[in-house]
Amino acid sequence: MAMWRAPSAAGQQLGRALASTAAQTSAGSKKVVGVFYKGGEYADKNPNFVGCVDSALGIRGWLESKGHRYIVTDDKEGINCELEKHIEDAHVLITTPFHPAYITAERIKKAKNLELLLTAGVGSDHIDLPAAAAAGLTVAEITGSNTVSVAEDQLMRILLLLRNFLPGHHQIVNGEWNVAGIAHRAYDLEGKTVGTVGAGRIGRLLLQRLKPFNCNLMYHDRVKIDPELEKEIGAKYEEDLDAMLPKCDVVVINMPLTEKTRGMFNKERIAKMKKGVTIVNNARGAIMDTQAVADACASGHVAGYGGDVWFPQPAPKDHPWRYMPNHAMTPHCSGTTIDGQLRYAAGVKDMLDRYFKGEDFPAQNYIVKAGQLASQYQ
């Protein structure tokens, strides 16, 4: 749960202003703008595929029945995009980490009516949070909506990389058969040391799912997890990240992107890892130094790198991670399973309903509230 610092006098004044604004939100029609990825030919293949532009979180009928205007688009780049056309008079902007609309200070300044920024999913680093706080905006996300989805995906990628699965699959697709080409670098997960950098909701779920594999489990975070859970999982706390990294056969990144974590895994830090390490990163691409990862994979210092987060997103065609050896990269999809979509769509509807009624959100969903950033972004 996010922890809040005591607001300053200015913050208290801003909070009162926001409370007054919130009390008035139930009056009149609001313009709600959503930015999602296109469903295209897949939009009609599953009625629960709600996370795309075509289905618009499944809330269009509900919003319009209440007299609100709902605009959805996937067009978010450039001065002539649909987002730029509609942001000026939008009251609410719904974005998603899977097709991030980068909400800069310039866009916030342009959005004269904007009151609320909602993230359909988890991770609001595509928003200039200090600028949102200074402008008196509320930023919130659907905390916990896709933690299971991401933790399961991380476990899958660990196994894919350790077992050298993808080259074997490609052999079969290409009509080849070369067992030696796979077996020379395929390993069991059992007995390996796995460390997660960050042990929040996703990190804890991953550790719990790894326990049956009889791994040596470690974690680094600002604070220790609950002692009973730590004992149940059998995970060891490492306060010093650089002391933990050389011990790990597998390193999983599970921290938010902040100014402190941006580029955290650079050439020097990667060099501290064990030769032949496997890295899985479903957190944020910008936590890694892009070229340092590519170089480490090319040299063999990193045996395999997997994840679904890039910087920027969508990744350009010449992004070096597309072409480095022994990778298991996908577009940003780990948290947008159908189950995850249904959870964050329901969460968005719930928070919009609260917003229209002038009610508070669940405390853990706030990223910016009354001018203050949640602790993980400070």
N, C-alpha and C positions, 0 to 999 in steps of 0.2 A: 504494500500500500504506500502511495506517495506521502511523504512527510512535508509539512509546510512550515516555513519560518514565520515568526510573528511579523505581521505587516507593519510597515512604517506608518507615520501619520498620513503621509501622502497615499500610501496603499489603502489605509482605512477609509480615506475620503473617496478614493477610486472605488472601493468596495461598496460604499453606500450608493454611489452613482450607478454602479452596475446593478445593485439590488433594485433601485428605482426603475432602471430600464427593464429588468427582468419582469417586474410586476406589470409592466405595460405591454409585454409581448403578446398577450392573449388578445389584444385589441387590434383589429385590422388584418389585412392580408399580408403575408410575408413572401418574399421571393427567395426560393431555395434553389441553389445551383449545385449539381453533382457532377464530378469528373471521374469517369470510370473507363475501363478498357472496353473495346468493341467486342461484342459477342459474335457478330458476323454469321457465318454458316452454322455455328454451333449454338446460337441463341435459342433455337427451338428444340434442341435435342434432349433437354432436361428441364422440366418445369421448375426445378429448384435451383437452376443456374441464375441466381439473382444478382450476382456481383458485377454484371456487365451493363453497358449503356442501354442495351435493348430491354433489359428487365428492370434496371434502375432501382435495385434493392427491393423491388416489389411493393413500393410505398406510394406510387403515383396516385392510384385511386384514393387512398386514404388522405393524402395531402390535399388533393384537389377537392375532395368532398368537404374539407374544412375551409375552403376558399383560398388556399395558398397556391402560388404559382411555382411550378417545378420545372426547371430547365436541366437537361442532362446532355453531356457531350464528352467526347474523348479528345477534342481539339484543345490543346493547352499550351502550345509553343508559339512564340512570336507575337508581335504587337497586333496582328490582325486575326488572331485565333478567336474561337468562340468564347473561351474563358474571359479574355480581355473585354469582349463586348458586353458580357453580362456581369462582370465583377463590380462594376461601378455602382450599381443599385441593388446588389444582392444583400440580403440580411443574414443568410446562412450559406456557408460553403462546405460541401461534403467532398472530401478527397480520400484517396486510398493509397497505401504504400506500394501497391502492385502496378499502378500507373500514375506515379506521383506528379501532381501539379505543384511545381515549386512556387510557394507563396512567399515572395520576396517582400522586403520593406517597401519597395516601389509599388507593388501590387496592393499591399495593405493601405498605403497612403491614398491610392486611387479609389479604394472601396469605401466610399463615404458612409454607406448605410450598414456596413458589415458589423455584426455583433457576435457571431458564433462560427467557429471553425471546428468541424467534426471530422475525425479520421475514422473511416469505415475499415476497421482493423486495428492493428497495434503498431505504433511507431510514428511520431509526428515530426521527425527531423526534416521533412521536406518543407516545413513551415519555418520562417524566421521567427522563432519564439520570443526573443527579446523585443523585436519590433511589434509583435502581437501584444505582448504584455504592456509595452509603452502606449499602445493605442487603446488600451482598455478592453481588448477582445478576450473572449473565453475560448480556450482551445481544449478539446476533450477527445478521447478515443474510447474504443470498446475494449477495455482492459480484460485480458483473459479469453477473448473470443477465438483466437486461433493458436493458443499455446500448445494444445494437444497436437494440432496439425503440424506445427513446426518441429516439435520434439520428435514426433514419429518420423518426419522427413530427415532429421539429423541422424537418427539411428540408421535409417535406410542408407544414407550416403556413407556413413562410416563403414558399413558392411560392403557396399558396392566398391569402395576404394581399397579396403583391405583385401578383399577376395579377388581383386583385379577383374571384376565382372564385365565391365564395359568393353574392354578389348576382346574378350571372349564372345560377347554378343555380336560385336562388329564382324568378327571372323565368320560367324554363321550367316549373317546377312550378306556378306561378300562371297559366300560360297567356299570359304577356307576351312582348314582343320589343322591346327597346330597347338597341341596341348602344352608343349614346352614354352611357347610364347606367352602363355598365361601363367603356368605353374611357377615359373622362376621368380615371380614377385607376388604370390598370393599367400595370405596369412590368415590364421584364426584370430578371432577377437578375444577369445578366452585367454586370460593371463596378461593381456596388454594393459598398460597404464593409460587411462583416459582422463584428461583434465579439461574442465569447462572454465572458461574465463567469463565469469558472471554466473551467478546462481540464483537468479530470480525465478519467476514462474516457469519459464521454459527450461532453464538450467536444472532446476530441481526435478522437473518431469523427466528430463533426459537421464539424470542420474538414477532415478527410480527404475527406468526402463532398462538401463544397462546392468543393474544388479544381477539379474539371472544369468548374464553372460560370464560371471565370475571374473570380472575385470578388477584392476586396482584403480579405484576412483579417487579423483582429487578435484578440488575447486578453489578458485580465487574470486573473492568479491570484497566489497567494502565492509560488509558485515557477515558474520557467520549465520548459517541457517539454524533452524530450531535444533537444539541438542538431541532431542528424541528422534527427530527425522534423520539427523546426521548419523546417529548410532544405527538406526534401522537400515539405512542405505549402506552404511559402511564407508562413507566418503571422508577423506582427510582434507582439512582446511589448510590452505597455503596462503599466508598473508603476503608473502613476497612473490609477485608474479614471475620475476626473472629467476627465482629459485625453483619454481614449479616447472617452467617450460622445458628445461633440459631432461626432466624425468619422464616426460610424456611421449608415448608412442602416437597418441592421437590428441589433438588440441581442437576444442570446439569453442567458437566465439559466440557468446551469449550476452552481449552488453549493448546498451543503446549508443547511438551515434551522438556525441557531444563534441564541443571544442576540445575537451580533454582526451577523447578517444579517437578523434579524427587522425588518420595516419599513424595510429599507435603501433601497428605491426609493420615497422619499416625494415630496411635491410639489416640493421644491427640487431633488432629484436628477433627476427627470423633466424639469424645466424646463431642465436643462443639456443635454438631448439635442437633436439636430437637429429642427427642425420638420418634421413628416411622417414621423417615424421609425416603423418597424415593430418591435414587441416580441413575442418568443416566450418563454413561460415554462412549461416542463414540470418545473420543479424543485419549488418549494413556493409556494403562494399567499400565505402570510404574509410572504414576502420583500418583497412589494409592499404599499404603502399602498392599500387597496381603493378608497377614494373618490378618491384622487389619480389612479389609473388611469382610473376612470370619467370624471372631470372632463376629463382630458387627451384622452381619445377624443372626448368631446362637443365640445371646443373645436377639435379637428382638429390639436392639437399632436402627438398620437400618431395616425398614419394608420390603424393597425390593431394589435390586440392579440390574440394567440392562445395557447392553452395548455389544459391539462386539470387544473390544480391550483387548488384553492380553499381558502379558510379561512372557516368550518369546512367539513368534508366529512362527509356530503353538503351541498352548498350549499343554503341555504334558498331558497324560491321568490322572495323579495324581494331576493335578492342583486343589487347593481347591475350586476355584470358580465353578468348574463343579458340586460340590456336596453340596454347601451351600443352605440353605432353601430360598425360595421366591426370586429366581433370574430369570432374563430374559436375559440370555447370548446366543450369537450366535457366529460363526466364523466371522472374520473380513470381513463383507459384506455390511455394510451400505452405503459405498461410491462407491461401484462397481455395481450399478444397470446398466441395459443396457443403459439407458440414460446417466449416468455418464461415462460409458466406451466410448461411442461415443464421448463425449466431451473431455475426456483426451486423447483418441487416436488421435483425430483431432489436439489437442494441441501439442502432441509429434511430429506429422508430420510437423506442422508449424514451431516448433522450430528447428527440424533437418534441414528443408529447409533453415532457417535463418543461422544456423551454417555452412552449406555447402557453403553458399554465403558470409560468413564472416560478417553477420549483427547482430546487437544487438537483444536481446529478449525483450518482454514487461517488463518494469522495475519491476512490481509487481511479476514477475515469478522468479526473481533471489533469491537464498538462499545464495550462495557464489559468489561474483563477485570481481575480482581484489584483492583477499586476504581479503576481508571484509565480515563478516556475516551480514545477514539481522537482523534488530533490534530485532525481536521476538526471535532470537536464541542467543542474546548477554547476 
